[in-house]
Amino acid sequence: MTQGKFIAFEGGEGAGKSTQARMLAAALEARGIECVVTREPGGTPGAEAIRALLLGTEGEGWHPRAEAMLFAAARSDHVERLIRPAVAAGKWVICDRFVDSSRAYQGGGGGLSDAELCELHRIGSLGLLPDLTLLVEVSPEVARERAALRDVDGADRIGGRDEAYHAKVAAAFARIAEAEPARFARIDGNGRAETVHQAILAVLTPMLAPL
């Protein structure tokens, strides 16, 4: 059996990751590639329960370290129960966020060290990394416009944080991608969804060629 692939979409609020994940899955399915589209935090019943704890707006929220550990716990369940089995079964897993979101949000935005976050990931998920991480980058103006359209009923706890926080997150994503160029492809997400989709397919061409 052919081993599957693990593709993660990363980026800040309003980057269009979820839309692009769905479009990529449809394009791969049209090529006969079986896909699983999932998200973080979430993807399994246990991880979805943790998602509700993390993103709900009731109460005062979590200290950054507690927040990071909850994300790591959700990811651990997600990896063991969904991601690893699907890839082993020859499927392509397309995930809306993975560990680099923790590194950018709880690290860049929340001030935790990258080493600590990577160690949490080593313990919880045995250090699993995507075969390719697609970082979709948009301008702050585009991000605000898209987030406003998406969050008509209000933003979640993390999405609703101030612009200074989200600027730190964007800068952290850029630093991570620059430091790990072999794993990352940086995608200009400012254009139309179809234009961004075509850019993503172009990046994936080497992975698709042998299929």
N, C-alpha and C positions, 0 to 999 in steps of 0.2 A: 504494500500500500504506500502511495506517495504521501510524504509528510506534508501537512498543511502549512499555512503561513499565519503570522500574527502581525497585524497592522494596527497601529494606534494613531488616532487623530488628537492633536494637542492645539492649544491656543486659548486666548482669553475669552471673556464674555462677548457674545455677538460675532464671533469669528466665522460662524457657519459650519462648525464641525459636524453637527448632527445631520444637517442637510447633505453634506459631502459624504458622510459615512453611508447614508442610505443610497445616494447616487452611485457610489463605488460598488456597493453590494449588488445593485441592479445590473451594472455593467459586467461584473464578474459572473453573476448567475447567467447572463446572456451568453457568456463564453463557456458555460457548462461547469463552472466552478461553484461548488457548494459553499455558502457563506453563513456565518453566524454574526449578526450585528448585536453588539452589547454596549454597555456603558459603565462608567464609574463615577461615583460609587454606585454599585448595583450589579445587576446581572444574574444574581441568585436570590432566593427568598431571604436568606440571612443578610446578604449585602444590601438588599433593598430596604430591609428594616433599619439597618445602620444609616442608609441614605436619609431616611425620614428623620432620624435623630440629628444628623449633621446639618441638613438644609432647612428644616422647619424653623419658623420665625418665633415660636413661642419661647418664653424664658430668656435668660441672659446669654445662652450659647456656651461655647466650650473654650477653655484655655487652649492656646496654640498646641501645646504638647498633647493634651487629651484629644484635640481634633486630629492631630497627625496619627495618633495611635488608633483612633476609630477608622480613619481612612485605610490604614495598614491592615486592620482586622478585616474590613470589608473586602479589600483586595486579595487577601490570603484566601478567603472562601471562594471568591470569584475565580482565582487562578486554579485552585485545586478541583473545583466542581464543574467549571465550565471551560476555561481557556485551554488548559493542558489537555483535557480529554478531546476537545474538538479538534485541536491541531493534530493530535496523535491519530485521529480518525480521518485525516486528510482534508479537513475543512479549512477555509480561510476565516480567521476571526478578525473582525473589524470592530475596534473598541473606541468609543468616544471617551477619551481621557484614559491615562494609566499613571504610572509612577511619576512621570515628569510633571504632572499637575501638582502632586504633593510637593515636589521639589520647588516648583514655581510659586504655589499659593502658600503653603505652610512654611516654605523656606524663604523665597524672595519676599512674599507679602507678610508672612508671620514672623520672620526673623530667626527661624530654627536653622541649624547648620545643615548643609548638604550631606555631610558625612553621617550625621545622626539619622537623617531621613533615609539614606541609602542603606544604613545598617538595619533600620526597621524593615525595609523591603527585603533585605537578605534573610532576616529571620522569618518574616511572615510568608514570603513568596519565593524563597530560595533564589532571589536575585533575578528572576525572569525578566527579560527585556524583549520588546517587540523586534521582529525582523526589520521593520522599517517604521519610523515615527514621522508622520506628516504634520509639521508645525504650520498651521494656517494663521497668517499674520494680517491684521487689518489696522487701519489708522484709528486713533481714538474717536474721531468723529463718526466713522462708519460703525464702530463698535457700539457707540451710544445710540445711534439710530436703530440698529438692529435689535439691541437689547430692549429698547423702548417698545418696539413692535412685538417682541416675544413676551415681555413681562407685563402684559396689559392688566393682569390681576396682582401685580407686585412681584418684586424680585425675591429670590430665595436668600437665606442668611448670608451666603458668601457672595453671590452676585450683587447684593445690595450694599456691599462695602464701598467706601468712598473712592474717588478717582485716584488719590495718591496711592492707595493700596493696589489698585489695578495697574497703575503705571509700574509699580515695583514688580508685579507679577509678569507683565510683558517683558520687562528688562531681564528678569530671571530666565524666562523661556529663551530669549535671544542668547544669553550667556551659555545656557546648557547646550543649545544647538551648535553654537560656535565651538564648544569644547569637545563635542562628539559628532563630528561631521559624517562619519561613516554610517551612523545610525539614523541621522536626520535628513529630511528634505524640507526646505523652507518654501512655502507656497504663498504667493501673493493672493490674499483672499478678498481684496477690495472690489473686484469686478463682479460681473454677473455669475450666477451659480454655475451655468454651463461652461463659461470660460475657465473658472476655477477647476471644475471637474476635468476638463481636457488637460489642464496642466498636471493634475494628479495622475491621470492615465499615462501621460508622457513619462513621468517619473517612474511609474511602475512597469514600463515596457520591458526592462531587462529581467524582471521577475516573472513576467508573463511569457516571454519568448520561448522557453523550453516546453511550455504546456501544450 
